[in-house]
Amino acid sequence: MSSATQLALIRETFPVGPLQCNCTIIGDPLTKKAIVVDPGGNPDLIMARLGKL
């Protein structure tokens, strides 16, 4: 696969929890595997974002 046809890494940052700290989702669009960095709260919102990505 050439670099022109590779899919970009998924990265999305959004505020969660009572302090509105930034949560980041980093994922591979091919394998659909991801990590969640600093979830801090709102698990339903995080899971919904993961489902969309």
N, C-alpha and C positions, 0 to 999 in steps of 0.2 A: 504494500500500500504506500503510495507516494505521500509526501507531506501535504500536498494540495488536497488530497482526498480524505485525510484523517479528520475525525471529528474533534472539536474542541472539548477540553475538559469542562465539566459542569461546575460552576461556582456561583452560589447565591448567598447573599448576606442580608439578614433582616433582624429587626429588634424583637426580643421575647422577654417574658417575665415581668414582674412588677417594676424592676429597675430599667427595663427596655435595653438590656445589654445585647450586643450583636451576636447572633448565632450564624454560623456559616456551614453550608452544605457543599462538600467537594465530592464530585463523582465522575465515574467513567461512563460515557454514554453507550459504549459497546457492551460492557459487562453488566451495566446497571447496578454496580456496587458503589457505595458511597460511605463517607464518614461525616458525622455531625460534630462540629467543633463548638464548644461552649454553649450547650443547649439551654441552660438556665431557667427553663420553664416553658409553658404552653406546648406540651407534648402533642396535643391534637393538631395544632397549627403546623408543627414541624413534620409530623407524619403526613399531613395533607400536602405540604410542599414536596416531600419526598415522593409521594404518589404521582404528582404532576410531572416531576422531572424524570 
